[in-house]
Amino acid sequence: MVDKGRGGLVVIGVLKLLKGLALLVVGASLLSLLHRDAAETVRQWVEFWRLDAHTRLVDAALAKLAGVTPRAMRELGLGTLGYAAVFCTEGIGLIQGRTWAEYLTTAVTVSFLPIEAYEMVSHPSLTKALVTSINLAVVAYLVREIRRQRQHAKGQTDLGPANG
């Protein structure tokens, strides 16, 4: 059973783990495109999954893939796998109730906020505003939890064997 005070951390952990697993799939897929015609391979995937191959999103992705060098594809794939590892580590740590995971998740989430703020100013959108708001809420919640735990630990120390 999940401690009532830790339920939010478990939810954040599960979401981080899902993000990490999604990035793992994306990173592995990018690496699988090395030394292949990436645009043609993605076109085959689109057909296999019966997606509309003529949407702006698919057309834009295919156009960008056509110009990607193998070196850039490898760097993008490995970078994505690196982010996947960080997100999975955060998720597993939060689910297990590890204090270090709260600090790691806070630091990583805060590190993305300047980029998100820049994107909001440069190319504002409702989606970007929503993502930024969620990340701000996650940081606020994590900071509150870290402070709560510190207060609890301080109370435990103050009420140690000599005082209790």
Summary of the structure (lengths in Angstrom):
residues: 164
radius of gyration: 20.9
end to end distance: 29.1
largest distance: 73.4
contacts: 445
relative contact order: 0.12
helix: 82%
strand: 0%
